[in-house]
Structures are given as structure tokens and as C-alpha cells.
Amino acid sequence: MTTCKTFLCLLIIPLSLLLQNVWLGEKAEAAGQSSACSIRGKHAIELSLGLLSKFRSATMVSAGSTTTESEANGFIGSITYTHWLEEQVSIHITSGALDVDASTSVDGSRTFMETSTVVPLLFGVKYSPFRRPIGDVMRPFVSASVGPYIGFTSKVRSGTDTRRESYSETALGSRLGAGVDLSISRLFILGVSAGYHFVEDFNNRIGAEKNYSSPDFSLSLGVIFGKGK
């Protein structure tokens, strides 16, 4: 009996140590996976492409004159810097192009050229309602940002003499949006976002419009960097 008890003790001790090591290994693996999925304290640079923008180019010819126009309307694209304060909260700075117009008119010896663009510079916050990504991949979010929308216009008239005129204006605006970020790897993030730009009127016409409030739908690709927390 004593020999049997001794044998059982000798068997239970290494078995318990083995089970403990397995449990600790699984715990460490889960912690490693959690750390790998964590974005708290990390940074990202994202490039976005607007999918609702419209491009148009036209040439009109009449007796003695020719007019060429090229324009891109709506949100065209942007570059964004993002920093995650927490798993669910990040701040970002975005600069992009909301509209680009260019036109040239030639009438005899006179030429008129005009170019214009609207550049938003927005500061905002993004919030995800889920503490952890869905399936370790998907992070739904809502976002809000505010900042100046800067309009630039340049005009050149040439004939017997040449006159140049350029000016810029700033209108306050904001953007509200929602979307989904997909963590395709530890280094890359793919995003889809829809939103609306609320912009005040410019005092003067910038391109063809004074007001550039409009919806946008975009696709983005970002590079994540930093050690995180």
C-alpha cells in the first residue's frame, strides 16, 4: 500500500507540473495575441481615395474661340495621421482635396486661365464602441472632425498685357462620419468610411461654387507603426 501511494504521488507531481505549464503557456499565448491586436499608443499614416468624386473634361470650340475645362468634384482624396489614445479612442489630423477646377479660354489674341481647389484641414476624434476588434479584425467606428476649408483661386488674363490675380479664403466646416477599419496585418489597416462635410459659404466663388457641403464615401489604406502601450 505504501509503495502504491508513493507511486501515485510520484505520478501526480509531474502531471500537475505539466498541466500547470500548459495552462501558463496558453495564458501567455492569449496575452501575446491580445498584445498583437492592441493598437493603444500606436500611430498610423493613411491614404484615402474618394469614391463619389466626379471627373469631367470638355472642350468647346466656336468661331474664333476655344474653351477647355477640366474639373473633379466631391471629395477626391486625403492623407491622415492617426494616434490611438486608447483601444477605442484615437485622434487624427487630415488634409485633402475636396474640389479641383481648371479652365482655359482662348478668344483671338486673348487668353484666360483659371485654376481653383478646396483643401480641408481637419482635426478630429474617432471612437469604436467595441473594446476589442470583432474577430480580431473588424473595428466599427464613428468620427467627428472640425477645421478650416481653404479655397484657392488663381486667374491669368493675357492679351496686349498680362494680368494675374490670386486669392484664398477660409470657411469653417466639419465632418461627421462612420465606417469600419479592418486589421489586415500588424502593419496595415484597410478602412471604409462614409460621411458628410458641413461647410460654410465662401465670400467669393471658388471654382464653380461658393458652398462645398457634400457627402463622401472613401476607401483608405494605412500603415501602423510605433510600439504601443
Secondary structure as UniProt FT lines:
FT   HELIX           2..37
FT   TURN            40..41
FT   STRAND          43..50
FT   STRAND          54..62
FT   TURN            63..64
FT   STRAND          65..73
FT   STRAND          77..84
FT   STRAND          89..97
FT   STRAND          99..107
FT   TURN            108..109
FT   STRAND          110..127
FT   TURN            135..137
FT   STRAND          138..158
FT   STRAND          162..183
FT   STRAND          188..199
FT   TURN            207..208
FT   STRAND          214..225
//
